[in-house]
Amino acid sequence: MLLKKGDVLIATDVQHDFLPGGSLPITNGDRVITPLNTAIRGFSSQGLPVVATRDWHPQNHSSFFAQGGRWPPHCVAESFGAHFDERLELPEGVVVISKATDRDKEAYSAFEGTDLNAQLRSLGAHRIVIGGLATDYCVLNTVKDALRLGYKVYVLEDAIEAINARPDDGLRALREMERLGAVLIRSRDLSVVKEEAA
């Protein structure tokens, strides 16, 4: 995939609470960081936009156990667990999208209840490359909405990890994304136009 104008990278929810040691850890979740950094460097070298999404919950969010939800408390706004992992090489000017900020609404998709679509339109986005966490929740639902909104979507297969609450949830999510029209690629498949030496 040769990167070009109109391409945008979305790094999904690479937050402390979703990584080993966090309150809702994804097994091997930190494996996504190196390939995502490869993609970030490729986009940045071409002056292309990078978007970073994050869960940014109020303390009593409806998805938490205490409120009858299915998850332990995680990614509470301004907490350490909600911040991006420091190993993620987010560039200056990164567009940050905070989701699930409404106490009463879950939002797996980064488009739900946010201005992500408006931001992408303002950036002239046509193709989206996405990686991050988790394959079977926020990546899947963001990809589904992006396809529905008319974007061409590429999923970085080496830069995603699944929760796998049920065995093979991640694999099923990948197959669904493919069925809907997403293209699976790897970070090494991204190529850039090299500047000629002066």
Secondary structure as UniProt FT lines:
FT   TURN            5..6
FT   STRAND          7..12
FT   HELIX           16..18
FT   TURN            20..21
FT   TURN            27..28
FT   HELIX           29..32
FT   HELIX           33..45
FT   TURN            46..47
FT   STRAND          50..55
FT   TURN            59..60
FT   TURN            62..63
FT   HELIX           65..67
FT   TURN            77..78
FT   HELIX           80..82
FT   TURN            86..87
FT   TURN            92..93
FT   STRAND          95..99
FT   TURN            103..104
FT   TURN            110..113
FT   HELIX           116..122
FT   TURN            123..124
FT   STRAND          127..133
FT   HELIX           135..139
FT   HELIX           140..148
FT   TURN            149..150
FT   STRAND          152..161
FT   TURN            167..168
FT   HELIX           169..180
FT   STRAND          183..185
FT   HELIX           187..189
//
